[in-house]
């Protein structure tokens, strides 16, 4: 299994937005995972790029990210409390 971080997932979301959906779905079905926080990081990066004028249609990127999420294994991060001694 491959675990992607936000720096890897963000460009993939852009490609999905541009129509490379089938090729990316095949890649992702090979067993790719992300931490749940990665999705938030990618969305945040997209918002920042939109504010800087690098993305014209933020809604398309968010939609692409939602489509991608359907093919990813999402690992939920939970904080653990230390055991009392």
PyMOL Python script that loads the backbone (N, CA, C, O; Angstrom):
from pymol import cmd

cmd.read_pdbstr("""\
ATOM      1  N   UNK A   1       0.842  -1.176   0.000  1.00  0.00           N
ATOM      2  CA  UNK A   1       0.000   0.000   0.000  1.00  0.00           C
ATOM      3  C   UNK A   1       0.889   1.241   0.000  1.00  0.00           C
ATOM      4  O   UNK A   1       1.915   1.287   0.678  1.00  0.00           O
ATOM      5  N   UNK A   2       0.485   2.222  -0.756  1.00  0.00           N
ATOM      6  CA  UNK A   2       1.190   3.496  -0.833  1.00  0.00           C
ATOM      7  C   UNK A   2       0.370   4.523  -0.062  1.00  0.00           C
ATOM      8  O   UNK A   2      -0.848   4.599  -0.224  1.00  0.00           O
ATOM      9  N   UNK A   3       1.034   5.308   0.771  1.00  0.00           N
ATOM     10  CA  UNK A   3       0.356   6.384   1.495  1.00  0.00           C
ATOM     11  C   UNK A   3       0.806   7.704   0.889  1.00  0.00           C
ATOM     12  O   UNK A   3       1.992   8.034   0.891  1.00  0.00           O
ATOM     13  N   UNK A   4      -0.160   8.452   0.370  1.00  0.00           N
ATOM     14  CA  UNK A   4       0.135   9.744  -0.240  1.00  0.00           C
ATOM     15  C   UNK A   4      -0.028  10.862   0.775  1.00  0.00           C
ATOM     16  O   UNK A   4      -0.902  10.810   1.640  1.00  0.00           O
ATOM     17  N   UNK A   5       0.821  11.871   0.660  1.00  0.00           N
ATOM     18  CA  UNK A   5       0.629  13.070   1.468  1.00  0.00           C
ATOM     19  C   UNK A   5      -0.010  14.142   0.584  1.00  0.00           C
ATOM     20  O   UNK A   5      -0.275  13.913  -0.596  1.00  0.00           O
ATOM     21  N   UNK A   6      -0.248  15.291   1.164  1.00  0.00           N
ATOM     22  CA  UNK A   6      -0.950  16.354   0.436  1.00  0.00           C
ATOM     23  C   UNK A   6      -0.179  16.815  -0.796  1.00  0.00           C
ATOM     24  O   UNK A   6      -0.782  17.159  -1.813  1.00  0.00           O
ATOM     25  N   UNK A   7       1.154  16.824  -0.712  1.00  0.00           N
ATOM     26  CA  UNK A   7       1.939  17.298  -1.855  1.00  0.00           C
ATOM     27  C   UNK A   7       1.808  16.361  -3.057  1.00  0.00           C
ATOM     28  O   UNK A   7       2.014  16.789  -4.193  1.00  0.00           O
ATOM     29  N   UNK A   8       1.474  15.114  -2.828  1.00  0.00           N
ATOM     30  CA  UNK A   8       1.264  14.166  -3.926  1.00  0.00           C
ATOM     31  C   UNK A   8      -0.194  14.153  -4.383  1.00  0.00           C
ATOM     32  O   UNK A   8      -0.468  14.008  -5.575  1.00  0.00           O
ATOM     33  N   UNK A   9      -1.113  14.301  -3.458  1.00  0.00           N
ATOM     34  CA  UNK A   9      -2.534  14.211  -3.801  1.00  0.00           C
ATOM     35  C   UNK A   9      -3.046  15.461  -4.511  1.00  0.00           C
ATOM     36  O   UNK A   9      -3.910  15.364  -5.383  1.00  0.00           O
ATOM     37  N   UNK A  10      -2.534  16.610  -4.156  1.00  0.00           N
ATOM     38  CA  UNK A  10      -3.012  17.866  -4.740  1.00  0.00           C
ATOM     39  C   UNK A  10      -2.840  17.896  -6.263  1.00  0.00           C
ATOM     40  O   UNK A  10      -3.794  18.239  -6.961  1.00  0.00           O
ATOM     41  N   UNK A  11      -1.668  17.552  -6.808  1.00  0.00           N
ATOM     42  CA  UNK A  11      -1.553  17.531  -8.275  1.00  0.00           C
ATOM     43  C   UNK A  11      -2.475  16.494  -8.931  1.00  0.00           C
ATOM     44  O   UNK A  11      -2.966  16.712 -10.039  1.00  0.00           O
ATOM     45  N   UNK A  12      -2.704  15.383  -8.257  1.00  0.00           N
ATOM     46  CA  UNK A  12      -3.602  14.372  -8.810  1.00  0.00           C
ATOM     47  C   UNK A  12      -5.010  14.946  -8.932  1.00  0.00           C
ATOM     48  O   UNK A  12      -5.697  14.703  -9.924  1.00  0.00           O
ATOM     49  N   UNK A  13      -5.438  15.700  -7.934  1.00  0.00           N
ATOM     50  CA  UNK A  13      -6.766  16.331  -7.994  1.00  0.00           C
ATOM     51  C   UNK A  13      -6.855  17.282  -9.183  1.00  0.00           C
ATOM     52  O   UNK A  13      -7.905  17.387  -9.816  1.00  0.00           O
ATOM     53  N   UNK A  14      -5.758  17.975  -9.488  1.00  0.00           N
ATOM     54  CA  UNK A  14      -5.766  18.872 -10.647  1.00  0.00           C
ATOM     55  C   UNK A  14      -5.905  18.091 -11.947  1.00  0.00           C
ATOM     56  O   UNK A  14      -6.609  18.528 -12.858  1.00  0.00           O
ATOM     57  N   UNK A  15      -5.235  16.929 -12.044  1.00  0.00           N
ATOM     58  CA  UNK A  15      -5.344  16.118 -13.259  1.00  0.00           C
ATOM     59  C   UNK A  15      -6.749  15.575 -13.431  1.00  0.00           C
ATOM     60  O   UNK A  15      -7.265  15.531 -14.547  1.00  0.00           O
ATOM     61  N   UNK A  16      -7.371  15.163 -12.343  1.00  0.00           N
ATOM     62  CA  UNK A  16      -8.749  14.669 -12.419  1.00  0.00           C
ATOM     63  C   UNK A  16      -9.648  15.781 -12.932  1.00  0.00           C
ATOM     64  O   UNK A  16     -10.547  15.544 -13.739  1.00  0.00           O
ATOM     65  N   UNK A  17      -9.403  16.976 -12.467  1.00  0.00           N
ATOM     66  CA  UNK A  17     -10.191  18.121 -12.914  1.00  0.00           C
ATOM     67  C   UNK A  17     -10.028  18.332 -14.417  1.00  0.00           C
ATOM     68  O   UNK A  17     -10.956  18.789 -15.084  1.00  0.00           O
ATOM     69  N   UNK A  18      -8.853  18.001 -14.952  1.00  0.00           N
ATOM     70  CA  UNK A  18      -8.583  18.210 -16.375  1.00  0.00           C
ATOM     71  C   UNK A  18      -9.003  17.034 -17.243  1.00  0.00           C
ATOM     72  O   UNK A  18      -8.822  17.075 -18.460  1.00  0.00           O
ATOM     73  N   UNK A  19      -9.567  15.974 -16.635  1.00  0.00           N
ATOM     74  CA  UNK A  19     -10.129  14.898 -17.423  1.00  0.00           C
ATOM     75  C   UNK A  19      -9.345  13.598 -17.450  1.00  0.00           C
ATOM     76  O   UNK A  19      -9.693  12.704 -18.222  1.00  0.00           O
ATOM     77  N   UNK A  20      -8.310  13.453 -16.649  1.00  0.00           N
ATOM     78  CA  UNK A  20      -7.529  12.217 -16.635  1.00  0.00           C
ATOM     79  C   UNK A  20      -8.098  11.225 -15.623  1.00  0.00           C
ATOM     80  O   UNK A  20      -7.352  10.477 -14.992  1.00  0.00           O
ATOM     81  N   UNK A  21      -9.399  11.223 -15.476  1.00  0.00           N
ATOM     82  CA  UNK A  21     -10.067  10.451 -14.429  1.00  0.00           C
ATOM     83  C   UNK A  21      -9.801   8.955 -14.505  1.00  0.00           C
ATOM     84  O   UNK A  21      -9.468   8.347 -13.488  1.00  0.00           O
ATOM     85  N   UNK A  22      -9.934   8.351 -15.662  1.00  0.00           N
ATOM     86  CA  UNK A  22      -9.811   6.893 -15.767  1.00  0.00           C
ATOM     87  C   UNK A  22      -8.411   6.408 -15.398  1.00  0.00           C
ATOM     88  O   UNK A  22      -8.270   5.439 -14.653  1.00  0.00           O
ATOM     89  N   UNK A  23      -7.394   7.059 -15.902  1.00  0.00           N
ATOM     90  CA  UNK A  23      -6.016   6.649 -15.595  1.00  0.00           C
ATOM     91  C   UNK A  23      -5.735   6.788 -14.106  1.00  0.00           C
ATOM     92  O   UNK A  23      -5.072   5.936 -13.513  1.00  0.00           O
ATOM     93  N   UNK A  24      -6.230   7.844 -13.512  1.00  0.00           N
ATOM     94  CA  UNK A  24      -5.982   8.064 -12.088  1.00  0.00           C
ATOM     95  C   UNK A  24      -6.762   7.067 -11.247  1.00  0.00           C
ATOM     96  O   UNK A  24      -6.253   6.591 -10.232  1.00  0.00           O
ATOM     97  N   UNK A  25      -7.983   6.741 -11.644  1.00  0.00           N
ATOM     98  CA  UNK A  25      -8.759   5.730 -10.908  1.00  0.00           C
ATOM     99  C   UNK A  25      -8.022   4.401 -10.894  1.00  0.00           C
ATOM    100  O   UNK A  25      -7.966   3.733  -9.862  1.00  0.00           O
ATOM    101  N   UNK A  26      -7.455   4.012 -12.036  1.00  0.00           N
ATOM    102  CA  UNK A  26      -6.705   2.756 -12.093  1.00  0.00           C
ATOM    103  C   UNK A  26      -5.513   2.787 -11.152  1.00  0.00           C
ATOM    104  O   UNK A  26      -5.243   1.809 -10.456  1.00  0.00           O
ATOM    105  N   UNK A  27      -4.805   3.898 -11.129  1.00  0.00           N
ATOM    106  CA  UNK A  27      -3.661   4.048 -10.236  1.00  0.00           C
ATOM    107  C   UNK A  27      -4.097   3.934  -8.781  1.00  0.00           C
ATOM    108  O   UNK A  27      -3.461   3.241  -7.987  1.00  0.00           O
ATOM    109  N   UNK A  28      -5.162   4.604  -8.446  1.00  0.00           N
ATOM    110  CA  UNK A  28      -5.614   4.637  -7.062  1.00  0.00           C
ATOM    111  C   UNK A  28      -6.193   3.295  -6.615  1.00  0.00           C
ATOM    112  O   UNK A  28      -6.126   2.958  -5.433  1.00  0.00           O
ATOM    113  N   UNK A  29      -6.750   2.538  -7.533  1.00  0.00           N
ATOM    114  CA  UNK A  29      -7.305   1.240  -7.173  1.00  0.00           C
ATOM    115  C   UNK A  29      -6.219   0.218  -6.854  1.00  0.00           C
ATOM    116  O   UNK A  29      -6.521  -0.892  -6.415  1.00  0.00           O
ATOM    117  N   UNK A  30      -4.968   0.583  -7.071  1.00  0.00           N
ATOM    118  CA  UNK A  30      -3.850  -0.305  -6.764  1.00  0.00           C
ATOM    119  C   UNK A  30      -3.578  -0.389  -5.262  1.00  0.00           C
ATOM    120  O   UNK A  30      -2.741  -1.187  -4.841  1.00  0.00           O
ATOM    121  N   UNK A  31      -4.239   0.387  -4.472  1.00  0.00           N
ATOM    122  CA  UNK A  31      -4.047   0.353  -3.033  1.00  0.00           C
ATOM    123  C   UNK A  31      -3.348   1.580  -2.503  1.00  0.00           C
ATOM    124  O   UNK A  31      -2.267   1.484  -1.922  1.00  0.00           O
ATOM    125  N   UNK A  32      -3.948   2.720  -2.696  1.00  0.00           N
ATOM    126  CA  UNK A  32      -3.389   3.977  -2.229  1.00  0.00           C
ATOM    127  C   UNK A  32      -4.193   4.450  -1.031  1.00  0.00           C
ATOM    128  O   UNK A  32      -5.420   4.359  -1.011  1.00  0.00           O
ATOM    129  N   UNK A  33      -3.483   4.956  -0.035  1.00  0.00           N
ATOM    130  CA  UNK A  33      -4.144   5.442   1.176  1.00  0.00           C
ATOM    131  C   UNK A  33      -3.684   6.863   1.478  1.00  0.00           C
ATOM    132  O   UNK A  33      -2.623   7.299   1.029  1.00  0.00           O
ATOM    133  N   UNK A  34      -4.491   7.566   2.237  1.00  0.00           N
ATOM    134  CA  UNK A  34      -4.138   8.889   2.752  1.00  0.00           C
ATOM    135  C   UNK A  34      -4.599   8.967   4.200  1.00  0.00           C
ATOM    136  O   UNK A  34      -5.515   8.255   4.612  1.00  0.00           O
ATOM    137  N   UNK A  35      -3.965   9.823   4.953  1.00  0.00           N
ATOM    138  CA  UNK A  35      -4.476  10.142   6.283  1.00  0.00           C
ATOM    139  C   UNK A  35      -5.665  11.064   6.100  1.00  0.00           C
ATOM    140  O   UNK A  35      -5.704  11.835   5.142  1.00  0.00           O
ATOM    141  N   UNK A  36      -6.629  11.001   6.994  1.00  0.00           N
ATOM    142  CA  UNK A  36      -7.821  11.850   6.849  1.00  0.00           C
ATOM    143  C   UNK A  36      -7.450  13.331   6.795  1.00  0.00           C
ATOM    144  O   UNK A  36      -8.115  14.110   6.112  1.00  0.00           O
ATOM    145  N   UNK A  37      -6.416  13.717   7.495  1.00  0.00           N
ATOM    146  CA  UNK A  37      -5.999  15.119   7.490  1.00  0.00           C
ATOM    147  C   UNK A  37      -5.456  15.556   6.134  1.00  0.00           C
ATOM    148  O   UNK A  37      -5.455  16.747   5.823  1.00  0.00           O
ATOM    149  N   UNK A  38      -5.000  14.614   5.334  1.00  0.00           N
ATOM    150  CA  UNK A  38      -4.473  14.936   4.009  1.00  0.00           C
ATOM    151  C   UNK A  38      -5.541  15.584   3.140  1.00  0.00           C
ATOM    152  O   UNK A  38      -5.251  16.515   2.388  1.00  0.00           O
ATOM    153  N   UNK A  39      -6.766  15.100   3.242  1.00  0.00           N
ATOM    154  CA  UNK A  39      -7.854  15.680   2.448  1.00  0.00           C
ATOM    155  C   UNK A  39      -8.075  17.143   2.822  1.00  0.00           C
ATOM    156  O   UNK A  39      -8.314  17.977   1.948  1.00  0.00           O
ATOM    157  N   UNK A  40      -7.998  17.456   4.105  1.00  0.00           N
ATOM    158  CA  UNK A  40      -8.140  18.844   4.548  1.00  0.00           C
ATOM    159  C   UNK A  40      -6.974  19.694   4.051  1.00  0.00           C
ATOM    160  O   UNK A  40      -7.167  20.841   3.647  1.00  0.00           O
ATOM    161  N   UNK A  41      -5.766  19.133   4.079  1.00  0.00           N
ATOM    162  CA  UNK A  41      -4.588  19.863   3.617  1.00  0.00           C
ATOM    163  C   UNK A  41      -4.680  20.175   2.127  1.00  0.00           C
ATOM    164  O   UNK A  41      -4.320  21.272   1.699  1.00  0.00           O
ATOM    165  N   UNK A  42      -5.158  19.223   1.342  1.00  0.00           N
ATOM    166  CA  UNK A  42      -5.296  19.444  -0.093  1.00  0.00           C
ATOM    167  C   UNK A  42      -6.347  20.520  -0.360  1.00  0.00           C
ATOM    168  O   UNK A  42      -6.139  21.404  -1.191  1.00  0.00           O
ATOM    169  N   UNK A  43      -7.455  20.442   0.333  1.00  0.00           N
ATOM    170  CA  UNK A  43      -8.497  21.458   0.165  1.00  0.00           C
ATOM    171  C   UNK A  43      -7.977  22.841   0.551  1.00  0.00           C
ATOM    172  O   UNK A  43      -8.272  23.830  -0.121  1.00  0.00           O
ATOM    173  N   UNK A  44      -7.213  22.908   1.623  1.00  0.00           N
ATOM    174  CA  UNK A  44      -6.633  24.182   2.051  1.00  0.00           C
ATOM    175  C   UNK A  44      -5.661  24.715   1.002  1.00  0.00           C
ATOM    176  O   UNK A  44      -5.663  25.910   0.710  1.00  0.00           O
ATOM    177  N   UNK A  45      -4.832  23.841   0.435  1.00  0.00           N
ATOM    178  CA  UNK A  45      -3.894  24.259  -0.610  1.00  0.00           C
ATOM    179  C   UNK A  45      -4.647  24.790  -1.829  1.00  0.00           C
ATOM    180  O   UNK A  45      -4.223  25.764  -2.450  1.00  0.00           O
ATOM    181  N   UNK A  46      -5.756  24.151  -2.167  1.00  0.00           N
ATOM    182  CA  UNK A  46      -6.560  24.604  -3.305  1.00  0.00           C
ATOM    183  C   UNK A  46      -7.152  25.989  -3.043  1.00  0.00           C
ATOM    184  O   UNK A  46      -7.177  26.833  -3.940  1.00  0.00           O
ATOM    185  N   UNK A  47      -7.623  26.224  -1.833  1.00  0.00           N
ATOM    186  CA  UNK A  47      -8.170  27.541  -1.481  1.00  0.00           C
ATOM    187  C   UNK A  47      -7.083  28.607  -1.602  1.00  0.00           C
ATOM    188  O   UNK A  47      -7.326  29.687  -2.141  1.00  0.00           O
ATOM    189  N   UNK A  48      -5.899  28.307  -1.106  1.00  0.00           N
ATOM    190  CA  UNK A  48      -4.787  29.264  -1.185  1.00  0.00           C
ATOM    191  C   UNK A  48      -4.440  29.544  -2.650  1.00  0.00           C
ATOM    192  O   UNK A  48      -4.234  30.698  -3.027  1.00  0.00           O
ATOM    193  N   UNK A  49      -4.373  28.501  -3.473  1.00  0.00           N
ATOM    194  CA  UNK A  49      -4.077  28.711  -4.891  1.00  0.00           C
ATOM    195  C   UNK A  49      -5.164  29.525  -5.582  1.00  0.00           C
ATOM    196  O   UNK A  49      -4.870  30.343  -6.454  1.00  0.00           O
ATOM    197  N   UNK A  50      -6.403  29.308  -5.201  1.00  0.00           N
ATOM    198  CA  UNK A  50      -7.499  30.087  -5.783  1.00  0.00           C
ATOM    199  C   UNK A  50      -7.374  31.558  -5.407  1.00  0.00           C
ATOM    200  O   UNK A  50      -7.594  32.437  -6.241  1.00  0.00           O
ATOM    201  N   UNK A  51      -7.022  31.826  -4.158  1.00  0.00           N
ATOM    202  CA  UNK A  51      -6.832  33.221  -3.726  1.00  0.00           C
ATOM    203  C   UNK A  51      -5.695  33.900  -4.474  1.00  0.00           C
ATOM    204  O   UNK A  51      -5.731  35.107  -4.712  1.00  0.00           O
ATOM    205  N   UNK A  52      -4.689  33.122  -4.840  1.00  0.00           N
ATOM    206  CA  UNK A  52      -3.535  33.663  -5.566  1.00  0.00           C
ATOM    207  C   UNK A  52      -3.762  33.697  -7.072  1.00  0.00           C
ATOM    208  O   UNK A  52      -2.885  34.127  -7.822  1.00  0.00           O
ATOM    209  N   UNK A  53      -4.926  33.250  -7.519  1.00  0.00           N
ATOM    210  CA  UNK A  53      -5.260  33.288  -8.931  1.00  0.00           C
ATOM    211  C   UNK A  53      -4.727  32.121  -9.739  1.00  0.00           C
ATOM    212  O   UNK A  53      -4.803  32.151 -10.968  1.00  0.00           O
ATOM    213  N   UNK A  54      -4.190  31.094  -9.095  1.00  0.00           N
ATOM    214  CA  UNK A  54      -3.653  29.929  -9.807  1.00  0.00           C
ATOM    215  C   UNK A  54      -4.737  28.923 -10.164  1.00  0.00           C
ATOM    216  O   UNK A  54      -4.550  28.095 -11.056  1.00  0.00           O
ATOM    217  N   UNK A  55      -5.856  28.989  -9.481  1.00  0.00           N
ATOM    218  CA  UNK A  55      -7.003  28.135  -9.770  1.00  0.00           C
ATOM    219  C   UNK A  55      -8.188  29.060 -10.017  1.00  0.00           C
ATOM    220  O   UNK A  55      -8.522  29.904  -9.185  1.00  0.00           O
ATOM    221  N   UNK A  56      -8.803  28.887 -11.152  1.00  0.00           N
ATOM    222  CA  UNK A  56      -9.938  29.750 -11.488  1.00  0.00           C
ATOM    223  C   UNK A  56     -11.250  29.221 -10.958  1.00  0.00           C
ATOM    224  O   UNK A  56     -12.136  29.990 -10.586  1.00  0.00           O
ATOM    225  N   UNK A  57     -11.374  27.893 -10.923  1.00  0.00           N
ATOM    226  CA  UNK A  57     -12.640  27.310 -10.484  1.00  0.00           C
ATOM    227  C   UNK A  57     -12.370  26.367  -9.309  1.00  0.00           C
ATOM    228  O   UNK A  57     -12.106  25.179  -9.493  1.00  0.00           O
ATOM    229  N   UNK A  58     -12.441  26.911  -8.127  1.00  0.00           N
ATOM    230  CA  UNK A  58     -12.183  26.139  -6.915  1.00  0.00           C
ATOM    231  C   UNK A  58     -13.171  24.986  -6.770  1.00  0.00           C
ATOM    232  O   UNK A  58     -12.808  23.910  -6.296  1.00  0.00           O
ATOM    233  N   UNK A  59     -14.397  25.209  -7.170  1.00  0.00           N
ATOM    234  CA  UNK A  59     -15.423  24.165  -7.056  1.00  0.00           C
ATOM    235  C   UNK A  59     -15.046  22.911  -7.846  1.00  0.00           C
ATOM    236  O   UNK A  59     -15.316  21.796  -7.399  1.00  0.00           O
ATOM    237  N   UNK A  60     -14.429  23.080  -9.007  1.00  0.00           N
ATOM    238  CA  UNK A  60     -14.010  21.926  -9.806  1.00  0.00           C
ATOM    239  C   UNK A  60     -12.941  21.113  -9.088  1.00  0.00           C
ATOM    240  O   UNK A  60     -12.967  19.883  -9.127  1.00  0.00           O
ATOM    241  N   UNK A  61     -12.004  21.786  -8.435  1.00  0.00           N
ATOM    242  CA  UNK A  61     -10.948  21.074  -7.714  1.00  0.00           C
ATOM    243  C   UNK A  61     -11.528  20.330  -6.521  1.00  0.00           C
ATOM    244  O   UNK A  61     -11.141  19.192  -6.253  1.00  0.00           O
ATOM    245  N   UNK A  62     -12.440  20.953  -5.811  1.00  0.00           N
ATOM    246  CA  UNK A  62     -13.080  20.306  -4.667  1.00  0.00           C
ATOM    247  C   UNK A  62     -13.894  19.098  -5.132  1.00  0.00           C
ATOM    248  O   UNK A  62     -13.885  18.055  -4.479  1.00  0.00           O
ATOM    249  N   UNK A  63     -14.591  19.236  -6.248  1.00  0.00           N
ATOM    250  CA  UNK A  63     -15.342  18.111  -6.804  1.00  0.00           C
ATOM    251  C   UNK A  63     -14.402  16.977  -7.195  1.00  0.00           C
ATOM    252  O   UNK A  63     -14.694  15.809  -6.939  1.00  0.00           O
ATOM    253  N   UNK A  64     -13.282  17.317  -7.812  1.00  0.00           N
ATOM    254  CA  UNK A  64     -12.290  16.303  -8.190  1.00  0.00           C
ATOM    255  C   UNK A  64     -11.743  15.599  -6.950  1.00  0.00           C
ATOM    256  O   UNK A  64     -11.561  14.382  -6.959  1.00  0.00           O
ATOM    257  N   UNK A  65     -11.486  16.347  -5.899  1.00  0.00           N
ATOM    258  CA  UNK A  65     -10.996  15.755  -4.657  1.00  0.00           C
ATOM    259  C   UNK A  65     -12.034  14.803  -4.069  1.00  0.00           C
ATOM    260  O   UNK A  65     -11.681  13.740  -3.557  1.00  0.00           O
ATOM    261  N   UNK A  66     -13.291  15.172  -4.139  1.00  0.00           N
ATOM    262  CA  UNK A  66     -14.361  14.295  -3.652  1.00  0.00           C
ATOM    263  C   UNK A  66     -14.411  12.999  -4.451  1.00  0.00           C
ATOM    264  O   UNK A  66     -14.598  11.921  -3.886  1.00  0.00           O
ATOM    265  N   UNK A  67     -14.243  13.107  -5.765  1.00  0.00           N
ATOM    266  CA  UNK A  67     -14.227  11.911  -6.611  1.00  0.00           C
ATOM    267  C   UNK A  67     -13.047  11.017  -6.250  1.00  0.00           C
ATOM    268  O   UNK A  67     -13.187   9.798  -6.145  1.00  0.00           O
ATOM    269  N   UNK A  68     -11.887  11.631  -6.060  1.00  0.00           N
ATOM    270  CA  UNK A  68     -10.691  10.872  -5.696  1.00  0.00           C
ATOM    271  C   UNK A  68     -10.870  10.141  -4.372  1.00  0.00           C
ATOM    272  O   UNK A  68     -10.450   8.994  -4.227  1.00  0.00           O
ATOM    273  N   UNK A  69     -11.482  10.795  -3.430  1.00  0.00           N
ATOM    274  CA  UNK A  69     -11.639  10.221  -2.086  1.00  0.00           C
ATOM    275  C   UNK A  69     -12.386   8.892  -2.121  1.00  0.00           C
ATOM    276  O   UNK A  69     -12.189   8.047  -1.248  1.00  0.00           O
ATOM    277  N   UNK A  70     -13.238   8.703  -3.120  1.00  0.00           N
ATOM    278  CA  UNK A  70     -13.999   7.455  -3.238  1.00  0.00           C
ATOM    279  C   UNK A  70     -13.092   6.257  -3.533  1.00  0.00           C
ATOM    280  O   UNK A  70     -13.464   5.115  -3.263  1.00  0.00           O
ATOM    281  N   UNK A  71     -11.916   6.512  -4.080  1.00  0.00           N
ATOM    282  CA  UNK A  71     -11.008   5.437  -4.478  1.00  0.00           C
ATOM    283  C   UNK A  71      -9.834   5.269  -3.518  1.00  0.00           C
ATOM    284  O   UNK A  71      -8.971   4.419  -3.737  1.00  0.00           O
ATOM    285  N   UNK A  72      -9.799   6.059  -2.476  1.00  0.00           N
ATOM    286  CA  UNK A  72      -8.698   6.019  -1.524  1.00  0.00           C
ATOM    287  C   UNK A  72      -9.085   5.278  -0.254  1.00  0.00           C
ATOM    288  O   UNK A  72     -10.242   5.307   0.167  1.00  0.00           O
ATOM    289  N   UNK A  73      -8.125   4.627   0.339  1.00  0.00           N
ATOM    290  CA  UNK A  73      -8.298   4.138   1.697  1.00  0.00           C
ATOM    291  C   UNK A  73      -7.955   5.309   2.600  1.00  0.00           C
ATOM    292  O   UNK A  73      -6.854   5.856   2.519  1.00  0.00           O
ATOM    293  N   UNK A  74      -8.872   5.693   3.447  1.00  0.00           N
ATOM    294  CA  UNK A  74      -8.644   6.850   4.317  1.00  0.00           C
ATOM    295  C   UNK A  74      -8.362   6.351   5.729  1.00  0.00           C
ATOM    296  O   UNK A  74      -9.186   5.679   6.349  1.00  0.00           O
ATOM    297  N   UNK A  75      -7.190   6.694   6.212  1.00  0.00           N
ATOM    298  CA  UNK A  75      -6.760   6.280   7.547  1.00  0.00           C
ATOM    299  C   UNK A  75      -7.066   7.408   8.514  1.00  0.00           C
ATOM    300  O   UNK A  75      -6.601   8.534   8.336  1.00  0.00           O
ATOM    301  N   UNK A  76      -7.849   7.103   9.535  1.00  0.00           N
ATOM    302  CA  UNK A  76      -8.235   8.110  10.514  1.00  0.00           C
ATOM    303  C   UNK A  76      -7.176   8.199  11.610  1.00  0.00           C
ATOM    304  O   UNK A  76      -6.754   7.192  12.179  1.00  0.00           O
ATOM    305  N   UNK A  77      -6.766   9.421  11.885  1.00  0.00           N
ATOM    306  CA  UNK A  77      -5.783   9.660  12.946  1.00  0.00           C
ATOM    307  C   UNK A  77      -6.523   9.979  14.237  1.00  0.00           C
ATOM    308  O   UNK A  77      -7.438  10.803  14.256  1.00  0.00           O
ATOM    309  N   UNK A  78      -6.127   9.335  15.285  1.00  0.00           N
ATOM    310  CA  UNK A  78      -6.712   9.618  16.597  1.00  0.00           C
ATOM    311  C   UNK A  78      -5.589   9.792  17.594  1.00  0.00           C
ATOM    312  O   UNK A  78      -4.614   9.040  17.588  1.00  0.00           O
ATOM    313  N   UNK A  79      -5.728  10.766  18.434  1.00  0.00           N
ATOM    314  CA  UNK A  79      -4.725  10.977  19.485  1.00  0.00           C
ATOM    315  C   UNK A  79      -4.942   9.943  20.580  1.00  0.00           C
ATOM    316  O   UNK A  79      -6.076   9.619  20.931  1.00  0.00           O
ATOM    317  N   UNK A  80      -3.869   9.445  21.097  1.00  0.00           N
ATOM    318  CA  UNK A  80      -3.955   8.504  22.209  1.00  0.00           C
ATOM    319  C   UNK A  80      -3.510   9.205  23.481  1.00  0.00           C
ATOM    320  O   UNK A  80      -2.540   9.962  23.506  1.00  0.00           O
ATOM    321  N   UNK A  81      -4.249   8.922  24.515  1.00  0.00           N
ATOM    322  CA  UNK A  81      -3.869   9.470  25.815  1.00  0.00           C
ATOM    323  C   UNK A  81      -2.878   8.535  26.465  1.00  0.00           C
ATOM    324  O   UNK A  81      -3.023   7.315  26.387  1.00  0.00           O
ATOM    325  N   UNK A  82      -1.881   9.092  27.098  1.00  0.00           N
ATOM    326  CA  UNK A  82      -0.923   8.214  27.794  1.00  0.00           C
ATOM    327  C   UNK A  82      -1.604   7.471  28.926  1.00  0.00           C
ATOM    328  O   UNK A  82      -2.494   7.995  29.596  1.00  0.00           O
ATOM    329  N   UNK A  83      -1.167   6.251  29.120  1.00  0.00           N
ATOM    330  CA  UNK A  83      -1.724   5.448  30.212  1.00  0.00           C
ATOM    331  C   UNK A  83      -1.256   5.997  31.544  1.00  0.00           C
ATOM    332  O   UNK A  83      -0.099   6.380  31.713  1.00  0.00           O
ATOM    333  N   UNK A  84      -2.186   6.024  32.484  1.00  0.00           N
ATOM    334  CA  UNK A  84      -1.841   6.476  33.837  1.00  0.00           C
ATOM    335  C   UNK A  84      -1.083   5.350  34.539  1.00  0.00           C
ATOM    336  O   UNK A  84      -1.449   4.181  34.416  1.00  0.00           O
ATOM    337  N   UNK A  85      -0.057   5.694  35.254  1.00  0.00           N
ATOM    338  CA  UNK A  85       0.728   4.681  35.980  1.00  0.00           C
ATOM    339  C   UNK A  85       0.285   4.552  37.403  1.00  0.00           C
ATOM    340  O   UNK A  85       0.838   3.747  38.152  1.00  0.00           O
TER     341      UNK A  85
END
""", "prot")
cmd.dss("prot")
cmd.show_as("cartoon", "prot")
cmd.util.cbc("prot")
cmd.orient("prot")
